[in-house]
């Protein structure tokens, strides 16, 4: 992996945005809002897990990871800050984040597990899950069609960096001697919790907006998940790839993210390389 770049996003997230900011589509707005609600606490967990995990390695094995781990931490910390601002606007709209307390409760239970490899395995699993979501978004930017340009930029920037640092936690887990059995087992659990949680929070967001039982919201959801370019249809294969013995996150094509970052340099300032 090449050295990761930490970027400061040059968009204003202090200004309010429309309730159905994603092209006037109630479902797509509610879904992306739900994703954002999980990010601040999730990103902090990823930072802590990888930072603590790499510290367990012998000094001679730790050095090759130093630059990428610092880049990973810098990128995730920036994502955490940006989505905290975005979530603050959602809170002003009256939305309740019911996903974050569930994450915190699970993390509290995880404290009894003393082997740090498990936290890194969870991070690697979640990073792959978010990387395939990011690739789908980058390859199908019409998902954000009609959204405010600053919010399009925020989501595509985040997706590009998720793709960029997709291998870090996985490589640290392997260097720590993590088992294949637990790598796969945690991916199954992460998938279950992520899918059920994002759907629950999306439904809650739609309920808050009075849109949960509107036909147009369900039609949009069906198209988003199962249409010609649907999320479920196009991400199943890369999701399943995680269970292969020869799997590595670098096998996933990162070109869409690389291209977006190259073509949108005016949207961010480089903090560190």
Phi and psi in degrees as a GROMACS rama.xvg file:
@    title "Ramachandran Plot"
@    xaxis  label "Phi"
@    yaxis  label "Psi"
@TYPE xy
-75.2905  161.884  UNK-2
-58.1374  135.426  UNK-3
-81.8628  141.369  UNK-4
-100.854  131.803  UNK-5
-95.2664  126.473  UNK-6
-121.114  146.928  UNK-7
-104.165  117.55  UNK-8
-72.4137  129.94  UNK-9
-98.6141  60.939  UNK-10
-129.504  152.582  UNK-11
-92.8553  110.754  UNK-12
-108.427  10.3751  UNK-13
-82.1809  -25.7461  UNK-14
-79.7012  137.929  UNK-15
-62.0429  156.92  UNK-16
-128.891  165.531  UNK-17
-64.6857  152.953  UNK-18
-59.6485  -45.8077  UNK-19
-102.669  66.4885  UNK-20
-68.0881  -21.9076  UNK-21
-90.3181  76.6671  UNK-22
64.6374  23.8558  UNK-23
75.6784  5.52305  UNK-24
-89.6907  116.591  UNK-25
-64.3797  -43.796  UNK-26
-65.9455  -50.9155  UNK-27
-62.1303  -35.3446  UNK-28
-65.3625  -45.6277  UNK-29
-64.3374  -37.9928  UNK-30
-66.727  -49.0925  UNK-31
-66.7195  -35.0846  UNK-32
-59.8536  -42.1361  UNK-33
-62.0387  -45.4515  UNK-34
-56.0979  -46.7382  UNK-35
-61.3382  -34.5424  UNK-36
-62.9921  -23.9323  UNK-37
-87.9134  -14.8178  UNK-38
-72.1968  -48.0555  UNK-39
-56.4558  -49.4337  UNK-40
-72.5863  -34.3312  UNK-41
-65.8985  -44.7738  UNK-42
-62.3597  -37.8843  UNK-43
-64.1982  -40.2812  UNK-44
-61.934  -42.2692  UNK-45
-63.2064  -43.5556  UNK-46
-58.1203  -51.0177  UNK-47
-62.9329  -40.9972  UNK-48
-64.5665  -48.6358  UNK-49
-69.4018  -41.2248  UNK-50
-60.5124  -46.1058  UNK-51
-70.8262  -35.4658  UNK-52
-65.562  -45.0216  UNK-53
-68.1667  -25.1065  UNK-54
-67.1297  -20.7685  UNK-55
-79.4748  -11.8715  UNK-56
-78.4321  149.024  UNK-57
-58.5205  152.091  UNK-58
-54.2746  -41.4902  UNK-59
-69.8872  -23.6067  UNK-60
-89.8835  -19.483  UNK-61
-78.5497  -36.2033  UNK-62
-55.7111  -42.0755  UNK-63
-62.7152  -19.3865  UNK-64
-92.0251  -13.9845  UNK-65
-54.3127  -49.7121  UNK-66
-65.1459  -45.2311  UNK-67
-69.4879  -36.4021  UNK-68
-66.1714  -41.904  UNK-69
-64.7876  -38.6141  UNK-70
-66.032  -41.4883  UNK-71
-59.5305  -47.8104  UNK-72
-62.6176  -42.3754  UNK-73
-63.7858  -42.9764  UNK-74
-66.1124  -45.2774  UNK-75
-66.3146  -36.4816  UNK-76
-64.4572  -37.0815  UNK-77
-67.2647  -41.964  UNK-78
-60.0811  -43.1148  UNK-79
-58.9823  -44.2123  UNK-80
-68.1901  -44.6553  UNK-81
-63.6079  -44.2081  UNK-82
-74.3792  -24.3783  UNK-83
-64.1261  -39.2172  UNK-84
-65.6509  -45.6134  UNK-85
-59.7639  -45.5873  UNK-86
-65.6595  -29.742  UNK-87
-62.0377  -36.7889  UNK-88
-68.2894  -36.8722  UNK-89
-64.2636  -39.4018  UNK-90
-63.7195  -38.4045  UNK-91
-63.1991  -28.0495  UNK-92
-80.8985  -3.78618  UNK-93
96.4351  4.00214  UNK-94
-70.7503  145.767  UNK-95
-111.998  125.917  UNK-96
-86.8585  97.3063  UNK-97
-91.4021  -10.4606  UNK-98
-76.1685  -44.729  UNK-99
-56.4256  -45.3461  UNK-100
-60.1821  -34.0338  UNK-101
-66.297  -40.4585  UNK-102
-61.9289  -46.7663  UNK-103
-61.609  -37.159  UNK-104
-65.0947  -41.9089  UNK-105
-66.8633  -39.5056  UNK-106
-65.4884  -33.867  UNK-107
-64.2639  -42.311  UNK-108
-66.6746  -31.6902  UNK-109
-68.3568  -18.5713  UNK-110
-61.2371  -22.994  UNK-111
-73.2853  -16.4943  UNK-112
-84.8858  112.073  UNK-113
-85.5783  -20.5336  UNK-114
-75.6586  112.969  UNK-115
-66.3788  -12.3903  UNK-116
-64.9059  -28.8342  UNK-117
-67.4014  -42.1344  UNK-118
-63.6421  -37.8827  UNK-119
-70.2691  -35.5374  UNK-120
-63.6956  -40.888  UNK-121
-63.1705  -42.0573  UNK-122
-64.041  -46.3166  UNK-123
-60.5591  -40.4526  UNK-124
-64.7508  -45.7816  UNK-125
-67.7292  -37.2139  UNK-126
-63.3038  -37.4668  UNK-127
-68.299  -41.6401  UNK-128
-60.3014  -46.8621  UNK-129
-70.4071  -30.0251  UNK-130
-66.5163  -37.2089  UNK-131
-74.7891  -31.76  UNK-132
-64.7994  -40.5284  UNK-133
-63.9428  -43.0301  UNK-134
-63.493  -39.8244  UNK-135
-62.1299  -43.0559  UNK-136
-63.8523  -44.599  UNK-137
-66.045  -33.0669  UNK-138
-83.7229  -15.0638  UNK-139
-134.511  64.0869  UNK-140
-64.0714  -9.5767  UNK-141
-62.9293  -15.5598  UNK-142
-58.4042  -26.6526  UNK-143
-107.937  17.8304  UNK-144
-61.1291  128.639  UNK-145
87.3007  -4.65954  UNK-146
-73.6174  156.864  UNK-147
-54.2525  136.868  UNK-148
-53.7212  -39.9747  UNK-149
-64.8531  -31.7264  UNK-150
-80.8144  -34.1602  UNK-151
-58.1578  -45.8006  UNK-152
-60.4186  -44.9978  UNK-153
-57.7436  -49.0121  UNK-154
-71.1147  -38.0673  UNK-155
-73.8015  -33.6313  UNK-156
-63.1792  -46.8197  UNK-157
-61.2048  -45.4401  UNK-158
-60.346  -41.2533  UNK-159
-63.6719  -41.1145  UNK-160
-73.715  -31.5938  UNK-161
-61.1661  -41.6924  UNK-162
-65.6337  -38.8184  UNK-163
-65.2696  -40.6261  UNK-164
-104.501  23.2401  UNK-165
-62.9008  -21.3906  UNK-166
-96.5091  -12.0858  UNK-167
-61.8793  -55.9451  UNK-168
-62.6459  -39.0433  UNK-169
-60.5111  -46.3356  UNK-170
-65.8864  -38.2105  UNK-171
-63.8888  -43.109  UNK-172
-58.9994  -45.6372  UNK-173
-62.0172  -42.955  UNK-174
-64.4472  -29.6295  UNK-175
-77.3394  -4.74054  UNK-176
82.0432  25.2287  UNK-177
-63.3592  144.269  UNK-178
-82.4819  152.472  UNK-179
-67.5679  -35.6593  UNK-180
-59.7199  -46.8345  UNK-181
-75.2591  -29.1968  UNK-182
-59.1945  -47.1227  UNK-183
-71.5281  -39.6875  UNK-184
-62.999  -44.3317  UNK-185
-66.9481  -32.2318  UNK-186
-65.5962  -39.565  UNK-187
-61.9031  -44.9518  UNK-188
-66.7703  -42.6122  UNK-189
-60.7465  -43.4334  UNK-190
-59.451  -47.1825  UNK-191
-59.8154  -50.4402  UNK-192
-67.9009  -41.0183  UNK-193
-63.6167  -48.3385  UNK-194
-63.7642  -48.1885  UNK-195
-66.5066  -37.7045  UNK-196
-69.7184  -42.5577  UNK-197
-68.1766  -34.6134  UNK-198
-69.7156  -39.7898  UNK-199
-63.1742  -44.8823  UNK-200
-69.8275  -36.9841  UNK-201
-61.651  -44.9112  UNK-202
-61.9224  -39.809  UNK-203
-64.1701  -40.8999  UNK-204
-63.4501  -41.5108  UNK-205
-65.8546  -39.1707  UNK-206
-61.0204  -44.0437  UNK-207
-59.7478  -36.8596  UNK-208
-84.8167  -2.12571  UNK-209
72.2798  26.4336  UNK-210
-114.912  -1.95847  UNK-211
-61.3944  -35.3944  UNK-212
-106.5  21.7518  UNK-213
-89.9571  135.341  UNK-214
-58.1118  -39.7891  UNK-215
-64.4068  -30.8954  UNK-216
-68.9493  -42.8346  UNK-217
-68.5219  -37.3347  UNK-218
-63.9908  -42.0196  UNK-219
-63.4447  -41.8005  UNK-220
-62.5257  -44.2138  UNK-221
-61.7729  -42.3991  UNK-222
-66.4751  -41.8028  UNK-223
-63.1305  -43.6416  UNK-224
-85.8831  -38.0311  UNK-225
-124.83  4.55164  UNK-226
-70.8591  -173.078  UNK-227
-54.9743  -40.5608  UNK-228
-106.995  28.2782  UNK-229
-63.3077  147.92  UNK-230
-59.2422  -47.4086  UNK-231
-65.3728  -44.5548  UNK-232
-59.2426  -42.9642  UNK-233
-95.027  -10.0433  UNK-234
-106.604  -6.26385  UNK-235
-63.0012  -43.0467  UNK-236
-63.2609  -50.3678  UNK-237
-66.303  -27.934  UNK-238
-64.0151  -47.9935  UNK-239
-64.8275  -28.2435  UNK-240
-59.5761  -25.5062  UNK-241
-60.9886  -21.8724  UNK-242
-87.1993  -6.38677  UNK-243
-73.2809  147.379  UNK-244
-64.8744  -33.6616  UNK-245
-95.4136  16.0402  UNK-246
-66.0945  142.054  UNK-247
-148.833  139.728  UNK-248
-56.5968  -27.2314  UNK-249
-66.7466  -14.3929  UNK-250
-67.5415  -22.4189  UNK-251
-76.8148  132.451  UNK-252
-65.3924  121.739  UNK-253
-99.9493  4.9034  UNK-254
-56.0531  -43.7067  UNK-255
-57.8403  -40.0793  UNK-256
-69.637  -41.4425  UNK-257
-60.111  -44.3276  UNK-258
-64.3514  -41.9531  UNK-259
-64.1763  -44.3441  UNK-260
-64.1171  -37.1571  UNK-261
-67.6225  -39.8512  UNK-262
-84.5979  -8.44351  UNK-263
-127.972  38.5875  UNK-264
-62.1375  -24.3456  UNK-265
-70.8991  -12.398  UNK-266
-84.0604  -9.55378  UNK-267
-148.997  162.15  UNK-268
-115.9  136.262  UNK-269
-75.753  126.265  UNK-270
-92.3348  -52.5846  UNK-271
-144.289  155.018  UNK-272
